[in-house]
């Protein structure tokens, strides 16, 4: 993953080309998942808070989502 950033309730992940992208809450529950068809994947989260973004089998990165 090149980068992951939050803007409002949206998390944008770049560098995900054709890999599985997962968004988890801080308790490790899966919130969203997709197989990225391009280099960029976007997710709209249900509420503000801290989330973990994982691309493929790589390490997860913490992202803070605010309104």
C-alpha positions as CSV (number, residue, x, y, z in Angstrom):
1,X,0.0,0.0,0.0
2,X,1.5,3.3,-1.0
3,X,-0.9,5.4,1.1
4,X,-4.2,5.4,3.0
5,X,-5.9,8.6,3.9
6,X,-9.2,9.7,5.3
7,X,-11.3,12.6,4.1
8,X,-14.6,13.0,6.0
9,X,-16.0,9.5,6.4
10,X,-14.2,8.2,3.3
11,X,-11.0,6.1,3.4
12,X,-9.0,6.1,0.1
13,X,-6.3,3.5,-0.4
14,X,-3.7,3.8,-3.2
15,X,-1.2,1.2,-4.2
16,X,-3.7,-1.6,-3.9
17,X,-3.5,-2.9,-7.4
18,X,-5.4,-6.2,-7.8
19,X,-5.0,-7.1,-4.1
20,X,-7.5,-7.7,-1.3
21,X,-8.2,-4.6,0.7
22,X,-9.8,-4.9,4.2
23,X,-11.0,-2.3,6.6
24,X,-11.3,-3.5,10.3
25,X,-12.5,-1.7,13.4
26,X,-10.1,-1.5,16.4
27,X,-11.5,-4.8,17.8
28,X,-10.5,-6.6,14.6
29,X,-14.0,-6.9,13.2
30,X,-14.3,-6.8,9.4
31,X,-16.1,-3.6,8.3
32,X,-15.5,-3.7,4.5
33,X,-13.5,-5.8,2.0
34,X,-12.9,-5.7,-1.7
35,X,-10.6,-7.0,-4.3
36,X,-9.2,-3.8,-5.8
37,X,-9.7,-3.7,-9.5
38,X,-7.3,-0.8,-9.9
39,X,-4.6,1.0,-7.9
40,X,-7.1,2.9,-5.8
41,X,-10.0,1.7,-3.5
42,X,-12.4,3.9,-1.6
43,X,-14.6,3.0,1.3
44,X,-17.3,5.1,3.1
45,X,-17.3,4.3,6.8
46,X,-20.5,4.3,8.9
47,X,-19.2,6.5,11.6
48,X,-16.1,8.5,12.7
49,X,-13.4,6.6,14.6
50,X,-10.2,4.6,14.3
51,X,-9.9,1.9,11.7
52,X,-7.2,-0.5,10.4
53,X,-6.5,-0.8,6.7
54,X,-4.8,-3.9,5.4
55,X,-3.8,-4.6,1.8
56,X,-3.1,-8.2,0.9
57,X,-1.2,-10.0,3.6
58,X,0.8,-6.9,4.6
59,X,0.7,-5.1,7.9
60,X,-2.4,-3.1,8.9
61,X,-2.2,0.7,9.1
62,X,-4.3,2.7,11.6
63,X,-6.4,5.5,10.0
64,X,-8.5,8.1,12.0
65,X,-11.8,9.0,10.3
66,X,-13.5,12.2,11.3
67,X,-16.6,14.0,10.0
